Amino acid sequence: MNAELPEPAARFIGPGAWRAGLRYGLLGLPLAFVALPLYVILPNHYAREFGAPLALLGAVLLAARLVDAVLDPWIGRWCDRLWARSVAALMAATGFSAVVLALGLWGLLFPPSAVREAGTTALLTWAGLLMAVTYTAFSVVAVGHQAWGARLGGNEAQRSRVVAWREGLSLLGVLIAAVLPGTLGLGATVSTFAVLLALGWWAWSGSIAPPALKLADTPAAAGASPLRQPAFLRLLAVFVLNGTASAVPATLVLFFVQDRLQAPPSIEPAFLATYFLCAALSIPVWVRVVARLGLGRTWLLGMALAVAVFVWAATLGTGDVWPFLIVCALSGVALGTDLTLPGAMLAGLIGQLGERGQREGAYFGWWSFAAKLNLALAAGLALPLLAWFGYVPGARDEAALHTLTIAYCLLPCALKLLAGGALYALVIRPGQRLPLAPAPASTS
């Protein structure tokens, strides 16, 4: 059935492919840009600027992110229905959500003075409600965009190009977001994001469109939930474990830099920029490794690299700025696998299950749910546990800093090892029955 569908992804390879890649992938830049202030800067900002207690802040972040995550599967199915109606309906919904996203980010970083003066309860209530709205708007745009890319079809090489454009431009967005807050301030950061978001949505609206299929005309439209697909559940379990392992250090990195390393504030953008720049530069290398090892084993190699790097990071202390730059570089290289391979594996799995062009929104809705669950667990568990064991921002007590090191370095290692074991046992070994890795000839 899927062989009869047009393959628009073929236009991402060959003469003029950069135009197709830029038009589709550009929206990935602002969507990744906003993730840094929303998920990395925001907890640190509220703790240091507004004095929000870590335990309460972690609980609010957990609640808001759980609400957002629970909505994602419904958002995915809604996007499928919008797509079945018309491209214009999907673009109108995502355009409105983009406006809400930009306004929500401003309101989170710059709460009204009346809210700040009303005390911690009012401030955290404002933050929790506005985070739920902002995260939901982000999900509508992101799920619609990811499902669009999966609907473009194509073989392994073509699909990898589609993902590479989206993720490569996403990393550029993260690099910009890593530098702007420390150089031009949060106000310039939000303004830049709004402009980039408008440009990305405009480019996407003129990109190559997947073939339109009516849900009522497709047998898979009324099929089983993605959660009833064992192969999807296996891949999703690995994604959750690995994503939580990555989300914990993302939540705690600024605390580690400021208190464990006691690095000057001027060096913080360099850490983040090094991390994401090395991730971007590593993507072509990992693509070549995939041609030899396959998607699953290449992802496993990236996990092993991340574990080795963070074990080394646990030995660092005050003033170890240059060694930590190396940590950022190597862990960024490992991040390259997390960004490109899981999405490519999911896109291939949807095709193998015979549901390409029909229910991508449903699958990516649950995929986005899992990604949000990772972030919720990281904030909701790591921050309260740090507070429970005596760490507060600005601590210089050795016991508190030791606790911070365990949470930032060793807890992610344990989770990565679990994810690697699950990847091998649940995905790589059953690959003979449902292969998720491309044949080497298809990824030339």
FIVO-325470 format. One record per residue (C-alpha): residue number from 0; residue in three letters; y, x, z. Coordinates in nm, 2 decimals, always signed. Layout:
N
   lofi   marnu        y        x        z
    NUM     ALA        Y        X        Z
...
***
This chain:
444
   lofi   marnu        y        x        z
      0     MET    +0.00    +0.00    +0.00
      1     ASN    +0.25    +0.27    +0.10
      2     ALA    +0.17    +0.46    -0.22
      3     GLU    +0.34    +0.18    -0.42
      4     LEU    +0.67    +0.21    -0.23
      5     PRO    +0.95    +0.42    -0.37
      6     GLU    +0.99    +0.76    -0.20
      7     PRO    +1.37    +0.82    -0.16
      8     ALA    +1.29    +1.13    +0.06
      9     ALA    +1.21    +1.31    -0.26
     10     ARG    +1.58    +1.34    -0.33
     11     PHE    +1.61    +1.56    -0.02
     12     ILE    +1.45    +1.84    -0.22
     13     GLY    +1.58    +1.99    -0.54
     14     PRO    +1.93    +2.00    -0.71
     15     GLY    +2.19    +1.81    -0.53
     16     ALA    +1.96    +1.76    -0.22
     17     TRP    +2.24    +1.88    +0.01
     18     ARG    +2.44    +1.57    -0.08
     19     ALA    +2.16    +1.34    +0.03
     20     GLY    +2.10    +1.55    +0.34
     21     LEU    +2.46    +1.56    +0.44
     22     ARG    +2.52    +1.19    +0.40
     23     TYR    +2.22    +1.09    +0.60
     24     GLY    +2.22    +1.37    +0.86
     25     LEU    +2.59    +1.38    +0.94
     26     LEU    +2.56    +1.10    +1.19
     27     GLY    +2.32    +1.32    +1.39
     28     LEU    +2.62    +1.55    +1.47
     29     PRO    +2.82    +1.31    +1.68
     30     LEU    +2.51    +1.15    +1.84
     31     ALA    +2.40    +1.49    +1.96
     32     PHE    +2.76    +1.57    +2.05
     33     VAL    +2.79    +1.28    +2.29
     34     ALA    +2.46    +1.35    +2.46
     35     LEU    +2.60    +1.67    +2.62
     36     PRO    +2.89    +1.49    +2.81
     37     LEU    +2.67    +1.19    +2.88
     38     TYR    +2.37    +1.36    +3.02
     39     VAL    +2.47    +1.71    +3.12
     40     ILE    +2.84    +1.71    +3.20
     41     LEU    +2.87    +1.37    +3.36
     42     PRO    +2.65    +1.43    +3.67
     43     ASN    +2.83    +1.76    +3.75
     44     HIS    +3.17    +1.60    +3.67
     45     TYR    +3.12    +1.32    +3.92
     46     ALA    +2.98    +1.54    +4.19
     47     ARG    +3.25    +1.80    +4.17
     48     GLU    +3.56    +1.61    +4.06
     49     PHE    +3.51    +1.29    +4.25
     50     GLY    +3.29    +1.41    +4.54
     51     ALA    +3.00    +1.17    +4.46
     52     PRO    +2.70    +1.24    +4.69
     53     LEU    +2.41    +1.38    +4.50
     54     ALA    +2.15    +1.13    +4.63
     55     LEU    +2.37    +0.82    +4.55
     56     LEU    +2.47    +0.97    +4.21
     57     GLY    +2.11    +1.04    +4.12
     58     ALA    +2.01    +0.68    +4.22
     59     VAL    +2.29    +0.54    +4.00
     60     LEU    +2.19    +0.76    +3.71
     61     LEU    +1.83    +0.66    +3.74
     62     ALA    +1.91    +0.29    +3.75
     63     ALA    +2.15    +0.30    +3.45
     64     ARG    +1.91    +0.50    +3.24
     65     LEU    +1.61    +0.29    +3.33
     66     VAL    +1.80    -0.03    +3.22
     67     ASP    +1.89    +0.15    +2.90
     68     ALA    +1.54    +0.27    +2.84
     69     VAL    +1.39    -0.07    +2.90
     70     LEU    +1.61    -0.22    +2.63
     71     ASP    +1.52    +0.03    +2.36
     72     PRO    +1.19    -0.14    +2.24
     73     TRP    +1.38    -0.46    +2.20
     74     ILE    +1.66    -0.28    +2.02
     75     GLY    +1.40    -0.13    +1.78
     76     ARG    +1.26    -0.47    +1.69
     77     TRP    +1.61    -0.61    +1.65
     78     CYS    +1.69    -0.32    +1.41
     79     ASP    +1.38    -0.41    +1.21
     80     ARG    +1.50    -0.77    +1.18
     81     LEU    +1.85    -0.66    +1.08
     82     TRP    +1.70    -0.44    +0.82
     83     ALA    +1.49    -0.73    +0.68
     84     ARG    +1.81    -0.94    +0.66
     85     SER    +2.02    -0.68    +0.48
     86     VAL    +2.15    -0.33    +0.49
     87     ALA    +2.50    -0.47    +0.56
     88     ALA    +2.38    -0.65    +0.88
     89     LEU    +2.23    -0.32    +1.01
     90     MET    +2.55    -0.13    +0.93
     91     ALA    +2.77    -0.39    +1.09
     92     ALA    +2.57    -0.38    +1.42
     93     THR    +2.56    -0.01    +1.43
     94     GLY    +2.94    +0.02    +1.35
     95     PHE    +3.03    -0.22    +1.63
     96     SER    +2.80    -0.02    +1.87
     97     ALA    +2.97    +0.30    +1.76
     98     VAL    +3.31    +0.17    +1.87
     99     VAL    +3.16    +0.06    +2.21
    100     LEU    +3.01    +0.40    +2.25
    101     ALA    +3.34    +0.59    +2.20
    102     LEU    +3.53    +0.36    +2.44
    103     GLY    +3.25    +0.38    +2.70
    104     LEU    +3.25    +0.76    +2.70
    105     TRP    +3.63    +0.77    +2.76
    106     GLY    +3.59    +0.52    +3.05
    107     LEU    +3.31    +0.72    +3.21
    108     LEU    +3.49    +1.05    +3.20
    109     PHE    +3.83    +0.91    +3.29
    110     PRO    +3.77    +0.62    +3.53
    111     PRO    +4.09    +0.42    +3.62
    112     SER    +4.29    +0.54    +3.92
    113     ALA    +4.23    +0.21    +4.09
    114     VAL    +3.86    +0.26    +4.08
    115     ARG    +3.88    +0.62    +4.20
    116     GLU    +4.11    +0.52    +4.49
    117     ALA    +3.88    +0.24    +4.59
    118     GLY    +3.61    +0.48    +4.72
    119     THR    +3.27    +0.60    +4.64
    120     THR    +3.10    +0.26    +4.61
    121     ALA    +3.35    +0.13    +4.36
    122     LEU    +3.34    +0.46    +4.16
    123     LEU    +2.96    +0.46    +4.14
    124     THR    +2.95    +0.09    +4.06
    125     TRP    +3.19    +0.14    +3.77
    126     ALA    +2.99    +0.44    +3.65
    127     GLY    +2.66    +0.26    +3.67
    128     LEU    +2.77    -0.05    +3.48
    129     LEU    +2.96    +0.14    +3.22
    130     MET    +2.68    +0.39    +3.17
    131     ALA    +2.44    +0.10    +3.10
    132     VAL    +2.67    -0.04    +2.83
    133     THR    +2.74    +0.30    +2.68
    134     TYR    +2.38    +0.40    +2.67
    135     THR    +2.28    +0.07    +2.51
    136     ALA    +2.54    +0.12    +2.24
    137     PHE    +2.42    +0.47    +2.18
    138     SER    +2.06    +0.34    +2.15
    139     VAL    +2.15    +0.09    +1.88
    140     VAL    +2.31    +0.36    +1.66
    141     ALA    +2.05    +0.62    +1.73
    142     VAL    +1.74    +0.40    +1.68
    143     GLY    +1.88    +0.25    +1.36
    144     HIS    +1.95    +0.60    +1.23
    145     GLN    +1.61    +0.74    +1.31
    146     ALA    +1.42    +0.45    +1.18
    147     TRP    +1.62    +0.47    +0.85
    148     GLY    +1.51    +0.83    +0.81
    149     ALA    +1.15    +0.74    +0.87
    150     ARG    +1.17    +0.46    +0.62
    151     LEU    +1.26    +0.71    +0.34
    152     GLY    +0.89    +0.80    +0.32
    153     GLY    +0.78    +1.11    +0.13
    154     ASN    +0.52    +1.38    +0.18
    155     GLU    +0.52    +1.63    +0.47
    156     ALA    +0.77    +1.86    +0.30
    157     GLN    +1.01    +1.59    +0.21
    158     ARG    +0.99    +1.43    +0.56
    159     SER    +1.05    +1.76    +0.72
    160     ARG    +1.37    +1.81    +0.51
    161     VAL    +1.50    +1.47    +0.62
    162     VAL    +1.44    +1.55    +0.99
    163     ALA    +1.58    +1.90    +0.94
    164     TRP    +1.91    +1.77    +0.81
    165     ARG    +1.94    +1.53    +1.10
    166     GLU    +1.84    +1.78    +1.37
    167     GLY    +2.02    +2.07    +1.22
    168     LEU    +2.35    +1.88    +1.21
    169     SER    +2.27    +1.75    +1.56
    170     LEU    +2.26    +2.11    +1.69
    171     LEU    +2.59    +2.17    +1.53
    172     GLY    +2.73    +1.88    +1.72
    173     VAL    +2.58    +2.01    +2.05
    174     LEU    +2.74    +2.35    +1.98
    175     ILE    +3.08    +2.19    +1.93
    176     ALA    +3.03    +1.98    +2.25
    177     ALA    +2.93    +2.29    +2.44
    178     VAL    +3.25    +2.47    +2.36
    179     LEU    +3.52    +2.19    +2.36
    180     PRO    +3.51    +2.08    +2.73
    181     GLY    +3.57    +2.43    +2.86
    182     THR    +3.83    +2.53    +2.60
    183     LEU    +4.03    +2.22    +2.51
    184     GLY    +3.93    +1.98    +2.80
    185     LEU    +3.75    +1.65    +2.83
    186     GLY    +4.03    +1.45    +2.66
    187     ALA    +4.01    +1.66    +2.34
    188     THR    +3.63    +1.63    +2.36
    189     VAL    +3.63    +1.25    +2.36
    190     SER    +3.89    +1.23    +2.08
    191     THR    +3.69    +1.48    +1.87
    192     PHE    +3.38    +1.28    +1.93
    193     ALA    +3.54    +0.95    +1.82
    194     VAL    +3.66    +1.11    +1.49
    195     LEU    +3.32    +1.27    +1.42
    196     LEU    +3.14    +0.94    +1.50
    197     ALA    +3.36    +0.75    +1.25
    198     LEU    +3.29    +1.01    +0.98
    199     GLY    +2.92    +1.01    +1.05
    200     TRP    +2.89    +0.64    +1.03
    201     TRP    +3.09    +0.63    +0.71
    202     ALA    +2.87    +0.89    +0.55
    203     TRP    +2.55    +0.71    +0.66
    204     SER    +2.68    +0.39    +0.51
    205     GLY    +2.68    +0.55    +0.16
    206     SER    +2.35    +0.75    +0.20
    207     ILE    +2.02    +0.69    +0.01
    208     ALA    +1.89    +0.35    +0.13
    209     PRO    +1.52    +0.30    +0.20
    210     PRO    +1.35    +0.01    +0.01
    211     ALA    +1.42    -0.32    +0.17
    212     LEU    +1.11    -0.51    +0.29
    213     LYS    +1.11    -0.86    +0.44
    214     LEU    +0.93    -0.87    +0.77
    215     ALA    +0.77    -1.20    +0.68
    216     ASP    +0.62    -1.04    +0.36
    217     THR    +0.44    -0.76    +0.54
    218     PRO    +0.11    -0.79    +0.73
    219     ALA    +0.22    -0.53    +0.98
    220     ALA    +0.52    -0.73    +1.08
    221     ALA    +0.31    -0.95    +1.30
    222     GLY    +0.08    -0.67    +1.40
    223     ALA    +0.00    -0.52    +1.73
    224     SER    +0.26    -0.36    +1.94
    225     PRO    +0.29    +0.02    +1.90
    226     LEU    +0.16    +0.04    +2.25
    227     ARG    -0.17    -0.10    +2.13
    228     GLN    -0.21    +0.20    +1.90
    229     PRO    -0.42    +0.46    +2.08
    230     ALA    -0.29    +0.75    +1.86
    231     PHE    +0.07    +0.65    +1.93
    232     LEU    +0.00    +0.63    +2.30
    233     ARG    -0.15    +0.98    +2.30
    234     LEU    +0.15    +1.13    +2.12
    235     LEU    +0.39    +0.93    +2.34
    236     ALA    +0.23    +1.07    +2.66
    237     VAL    +0.28    +1.42    +2.54
    238     PHE    +0.64    +1.34    +2.44
    239     VAL    +0.72    +1.20    +2.79
    240     LEU    +0.57    +1.50    +2.98
    241     ASN    +0.74    +1.75    +2.76
    242     GLY    +1.07    +1.57    +2.75
    243     THR    +1.08    +1.54    +3.13
    244     ALA    +1.02    +1.92    +3.15
    245     SER    +1.32    +1.97    +2.93
    246     ALA    +1.54    +1.71    +3.09
    247     VAL    +1.52    +1.87    +3.44
    248     PRO    +1.69    +2.20    +3.35
    249     ALA    +1.94    +2.01    +3.13
    250     THR    +2.05    +1.81    +3.43
    251     LEU    +2.06    +2.11    +3.66
    252     VAL    +2.19    +2.39    +3.44
    253     LEU    +2.55    +2.38    +3.54
    254     PHE    +2.45    +2.38    +3.91
    255     PHE    +2.23    +2.69    +3.85
    256     VAL    +2.50    +2.87    +3.66
    257     GLN    +2.77    +2.80    +3.91
    258     ASP    +2.58    +2.85    +4.23
    259     ARG    +2.27    +3.06    +4.17
    260     LEU    +2.43    +3.30    +3.92
    261     GLN    +2.78    +3.24    +4.05
    262     ALA    +2.90    +3.30    +3.69
    263     PRO    +3.27    +3.26    +3.61
    264     PRO    +3.36    +2.92    +3.45
    265     SER    +3.48    +3.10    +3.14
    266     ILE    +3.12    +3.20    +3.06
    267     GLU    +2.96    +2.86    +3.08
    268     PRO    +3.04    +2.76    +2.71
    269     ALA    +2.87    +3.09    +2.60
    270     PHE    +2.55    +2.99    +2.78
    271     LEU    +2.53    +2.65    +2.61
    272     ALA    +2.64    +2.78    +2.27
    273     THR    +2.38    +3.05    +2.28
    274     TYR    +2.11    +2.80    +2.37
    275     PHE    +2.18    +2.55    +2.09
    276     LEU    +2.27    +2.81    +1.83
    277     CYS    +1.94    +2.99    +1.88
    278     ALA    +1.77    +2.65    +1.85
    279     ALA    +1.94    +2.58    +1.52
    280     LEU    +1.85    +2.93    +1.38
    281     SER    +1.49    +2.89    +1.49
    282     ILE    +1.42    +2.58    +1.29
    283     PRO    +1.35    +2.76    +0.96
    284     VAL    +1.12    +3.00    +1.14
    285     TRP    +0.92    +2.72    +1.31
    286     VAL    +0.89    +2.54    +0.97
    287     ARG    +0.71    +2.85    +0.84
    288     VAL    +0.49    +2.86    +1.14
    289     VAL    +0.40    +2.50    +1.08
    290     ALA    +0.27    +2.59    +0.74
    291     ARG    +0.02    +2.82    +0.90
    292     LEU    -0.07    +2.65    +1.24
    293     GLY    +0.01    +2.29    +1.18
    294     LEU    +0.26    +2.07    +1.37
    295     GLY    +0.05    +2.03    +1.69
    296     ARG    -0.03    +2.40    +1.75
    297     THR    +0.32    +2.51    +1.66
    298     TRP    +0.46    +2.27    +1.92
    299     LEU    +0.21    +2.41    +2.17
    300     LEU    +0.34    +2.76    +2.09
    301     GLY    +0.70    +2.65    +2.16
    302     MET    +0.59    +2.51    +2.50
    303     ALA    +0.42    +2.84    +2.59
    304     LEU    +0.74    +3.03    +2.50
    305     ALA    +0.95    +2.80    +2.72
    306     VAL    +0.72    +2.85    +3.02
    307     ALA    +0.73    +3.23    +2.99
    308     VAL    +1.11    +3.22    +2.97
    309     PHE    +1.17    +3.00    +3.27
    310     VAL    +0.92    +3.20    +3.48
    311     TRP    +1.15    +3.50    +3.41
    312     ALA    +1.46    +3.29    +3.49
    313     ALA    +1.32    +3.22    +3.84
    314     THR    +1.37    +3.59    +3.92
    315     LEU    +1.75    +3.59    +3.84
    316     GLY    +2.02    +3.59    +4.10
    317     THR    +2.39    +3.64    +4.16
    318     GLY    +2.57    +3.82    +3.87
    319     ASP    +2.27    +3.81    +3.63
    320     VAL    +2.49    +3.68    +3.35
    321     TRP    +2.35    +3.89    +3.06
    322     PRO    +1.98    +3.83    +3.15
    323     PHE    +2.06    +3.46    +3.16
    324     LEU    +2.21    +3.47    +2.82
    325     ILE    +1.88    +3.61    +2.70
    326     VAL    +1.71    +3.32    +2.88
    327     CYS    +1.94    +3.08    +2.70
    328     ALA    +1.86    +3.24    +2.36
    329     LEU    +1.48    +3.24    +2.41
    330     SER    +1.46    +2.89    +2.56
    331     GLY    +1.68    +2.77    +2.27
    332     VAL    +1.42    +2.91    +2.03
    333     ALA    +1.16    +2.71    +2.21
    334     LEU    +1.38    +2.40    +2.19
    335     GLY    +1.36    +2.42    +1.81
    336     THR    +1.00    +2.29    +1.83
    337     ASP    +1.10    +2.00    +2.06
    338     LEU    +1.37    +1.89    +1.83
    339     THR    +1.19    +1.89    +1.50
    340     LEU    +0.81    +1.86    +1.54
    341     PRO    +0.76    +1.55    +1.76
    342     GLY    +0.97    +1.33    +1.53
    343     ALA    +0.79    +1.46    +1.22
    344     MET    +0.46    +1.39    +1.39
    345     LEU    +0.56    +1.04    +1.47
    346     ALA    +0.69    +0.97    +1.11
    347     GLY    +0.35    +1.09    +0.98
    348     LEU    +0.16    +0.88    +1.22
    349     ILE    +0.35    +0.57    +1.12
    350     GLY    +0.24    +0.63    +0.76
    351     GLN    -0.12    +0.70    +0.86
    352     LEU    -0.13    +0.37    +1.05
    353     GLY    -0.01    +0.19    +0.73
    354     GLU    +0.32    +0.07    +0.88
    355     ARG    +0.58    +0.28    +0.69
    356     GLY    +0.87    +0.07    +0.56
    357     GLN    +0.78    -0.21    +0.80
    358     ARG    +0.81    -0.14    +1.17
    359     GLU    +0.98    +0.20    +1.22
    360     GLY    +1.23    +0.04    +1.45
    361     ALA    +0.96    -0.08    +1.68
    362     TYR    +0.80    +0.27    +1.70
    363     PHE    +1.13    +0.45    +1.74
    364     GLY    +1.25    +0.20    +2.00
    365     TRP    +0.95    +0.30    +2.22
    366     TRP    +1.02    +0.66    +2.13
    367     SER    +1.38    +0.63    +2.24
    368     PHE    +1.26    +0.45    +2.56
    369     ALA    +1.04    +0.75    +2.64
    370     ALA    +1.33    +0.99    +2.57
    371     LYS    +1.56    +0.79    +2.81
    372     LEU    +1.28    +0.77    +3.07
    373     ASN    +1.27    +1.15    +3.06
    374     LEU    +1.64    +1.18    +3.14
    375     ALA    +1.62    +0.90    +3.40
    376     LEU    +1.33    +1.08    +3.58
    377     ALA    +1.51    +1.41    +3.57
    378     ALA    +1.83    +1.28    +3.73
    379     GLY    +1.66    +1.03    +3.96
    380     LEU    +1.41    +1.28    +4.10
    381     ALA    +1.57    +1.62    +4.07
    382     LEU    +1.91    +1.54    +4.23
    383     PRO    +1.79    +1.35    +4.53
    384     LEU    +1.52    +1.61    +4.59
    385     LEU    +1.78    +1.88    +4.59
    386     ALA    +1.99    +1.69    +4.84
    387     TRP    +1.68    +1.62    +5.05
    388     PHE    +1.60    +2.00    +5.07
    389     GLY    +1.95    +2.09    +5.17
    390     TYR    +2.12    +2.18    +4.85
    391     VAL    +2.48    +2.07    +4.79
    392     PRO    +2.72    +2.18    +4.50
    393     GLY    +2.89    +2.50    +4.60
    394     ALA    +2.61    +2.61    +4.84
    395     ARG    +2.57    +2.98    +4.91
    396     ASP    +2.29    +2.95    +5.17
    397     GLU    +1.99    +3.14    +5.04
    398     ALA    +1.74    +2.87    +5.13
    399     ALA    +1.94    +2.61    +4.94
    400     LEU    +1.97    +2.84    +4.64
    401     HIS    +1.60    +2.90    +4.65
    402     THR    +1.54    +2.53    +4.63
    403     LEU    +1.78    +2.51    +4.33
    404     THR    +1.58    +2.79    +4.16
    405     ILE    +1.25    +2.61    +4.21
    406     ALA    +1.39    +2.28    +4.07
    407     TYR    +1.56    +2.44    +3.77
    408     CYS    +1.29    +2.70    +3.68
    409     LEU    +0.95    +2.63    +3.82
    410     LEU    +0.93    +2.25    +3.82
    411     PRO    +0.99    +2.25    +3.44
    412     CYS    +0.72    +2.51    +3.40
    413     ALA    +0.47    +2.29    +3.58
    414     LEU    +0.56    +1.99    +3.36
    415     LYS    +0.54    +2.20    +3.04
    416     LEU    +0.19    +2.32    +3.13
    417     LEU    +0.09    +1.96    +3.18
    418     ALA    +0.24    +1.86    +2.85
    419     GLY    +0.07    +2.15    +2.67
    420     GLY    -0.27    +2.05    +2.82
    421     ALA    -0.21    +1.69    +2.71
    422     LEU    -0.11    +1.80    +2.36
    423     TYR    -0.42    +2.00    +2.31
    424     ALA    -0.66    +1.74    +2.47
    425     LEU    -0.50    +1.42    +2.33
    426     VAL    -0.35    +1.52    +2.00
    427     ILE    -0.49    +1.85    +1.86
    428     ARG    -0.85    +1.80    +1.94
    429     PRO    -0.87    +1.44    +1.81
    430     GLY    -0.69    +1.57    +1.50
    431     GLN    -1.01    +1.55    +1.30
    432     ARG    -1.01    +1.18    +1.32
    433     LEU    -0.63    +1.13    +1.28
    434     PRO    -0.48    +1.45    +1.16
    435     LEU    -0.12    +1.49    +1.26
    436     ALA    -0.06    +1.84    +1.11
    437     PRO    +0.03    +1.89    +0.75
    438     ALA    -0.18    +2.08    +0.51
    439     PRO    -0.03    +2.43    +0.45
    440     ALA    +0.02    +2.35    +0.08
    441     SER    +0.25    +2.06    +0.16
    442     THR    +0.51    +2.26    +0.35
    443     SER    +0.59    +2.53    +0.11
***
